[in-house]
Amino acid sequence: MFRTRRSTFLLIPLFLILSGCGNTQPKTEPATTVSLVWPAPPEKPRIEYLYSISGPEDIGIKRSFAKKVWSVITGDEDPQKLIRPYGACSGPDGILCVADPGSRSVHIFHSKEGSYRQIRKAGKEDLSSPIGVAMDGTGLLYVSDSVLKKIFVYDKNDKVVAEIGGGERFARPTGLAVDNNSKRLYVTDTLNHSVLVLDLKGNLITQFGRLGDEDGELNYPTSVAIDGKGNIYVNDSMNFRIQVFDSNGRFISKFGKHGDGMGEFSNPKGVALDSEGHIYVADAIFDSVQIFSDQGELLLFFGQAGHEPGEFWIPTSVFIDPTNKIFVCDSYTQRVQVFRFLGGD
């Protein structure tokens, strides 16, 4: 558990380290260019900055000279660059998947192989607004498209193997989470003010939530996360709180309120949990990620408005992998910043 005083809730860089240059070989992960930790000394560090990704060059993949010239001649935006990253997930062997409604695609970075590709199609139709991504234990990738009102399931070759939704099933599917233990897919349906629990074939198991501000009611939920016990954490965005439900959708607890103080929310966007059960909430207006105990007590936050490493401009989601790497979609700086939880006492 964290033991952090309020005086440590500051973003203070420790020191800058120049990185090596000239390496064009594929990397196991992008090079770290700065050293940042939170909280500041003399407190024990809990969060460290690792690197950021804006495009394939950040994992050692260089564009050809011809592509660079063509981009200059046409004036086109580089299609390989993140435009408005919104949701992220990771898979085995260093795979990072980023939903990018700005480019109407999903970017797939494979740092171990030094490869990169984009998914722009869902069968015969184009993706329109990919928002959420999640990957199951077999490597299947689930992508929610909020405009097409569907969830597309892709295999490892980027082939659509299933479609979930269409018709009246979703009003606006957004956040996704997979629980590999229970073989369940969780979907926030923002405009229906609800969370759907599906099996991995897309069959509805249960659904909970309705518009309101009472316990168990939701107001434009945008993201969802699952802990090791199967409990469900929902970012109840316009109620400015996180609600916790059991695996059957029964209300357990809540924390947070609207405000501009520590532990309060202005525009909460994403929720995630680390291996010790700490709850991370990205706030797009505060340009920060706040970390809470399982009792809803604020422990620490990191980030502030800006474009430098460790700073944010409208972060839209947070995802944490089993190794405690923290992926934050920093939407308006067109990058995913990666941090690591270092563990607590």
Stockholm file with secondary structure:
# STOCKHOLM 1.0

chainA/1-345         MFRTRRSTFLLIPLFLILSGCGNTQPKTEPATTVSLVWPAPPEKPRIEYLYSISGPEDIGIKRSFAKKVWSVITGDEDPQKLIRPYGACSGPDGILCVADPGSRSVHIFHSKEGSYRQIRKAGKEDLSSPIGVAMDGTGLLYVSDSVLKKIFVYDKNDKVVAEIGGGERFARPTGLAVDNNSKRLYVTDTLNHSVLVLDLKGNLITQFGRLGDEDGELNYPTSVAIDGKGNIYVNDSMNFRIQVFDSNGRFISKFGKHGDGMGEFSNPKGVALDSEGHIYVADAIFDSVQIFSDQGELLLFFGQAGHEPGEFWIPTSVFIDPTNKIFVCDSYTQRVQVFRFLGGD
#=GR chainA/1-345 SS CCCCCGGGCCCCCCEECCCCCCCCSCCSSCCCCEECEESCTTSCCCEEEEEEESSGGGGTCCCCHHHHHHHHHHCCCCTTSCSSCCEEEECGGGEEEEEETTTTEEEEEETTTTEEEEECEETTEECCCEEEEEECTTSCEEEEETTTTEEEEECTTSCEEEEEECTTSCSSEEEEEEETTTTEEEEEEGGGTEEEEEETTSCEEEEECCBSSSTTCBSSEEEEEECTTCCEEEEEGGGTEEEEECTTSCEEEEECCBSSSTTCBSSEEEEEECTTCCEEEEETTTTEEEEECTTSCEEEEECCBSSSTTCBSSEEEEEECTTCEEEEEEGGGTEEEEEEECCCC
#=GC SS_cons         CCCCCGGGCCCCCCEECCCCCCCCSCCSSCCCCEECEESCTTSCCCEEEEEEESSGGGGTCCCCHHHHHHHHHHCCCCTTSCSSCCEEEECGGGEEEEEETTTTEEEEEETTTTEEEEECEETTEECCCEEEEEECTTSCEEEEETTTTEEEEECTTSCEEEEEECTTSCSSEEEEEEETTTTEEEEEEGGGTEEEEEETTSCEEEEECCBSSSTTCBSSEEEEEECTTCCEEEEEGGGTEEEEECTTSCEEEEECCBSSSTTCBSSEEEEEECTTCCEEEEETTTTEEEEECTTSCEEEEECCBSSSTTCBSSEEEEEECTTCEEEEEEGGGTEEEEEEECCCC
//
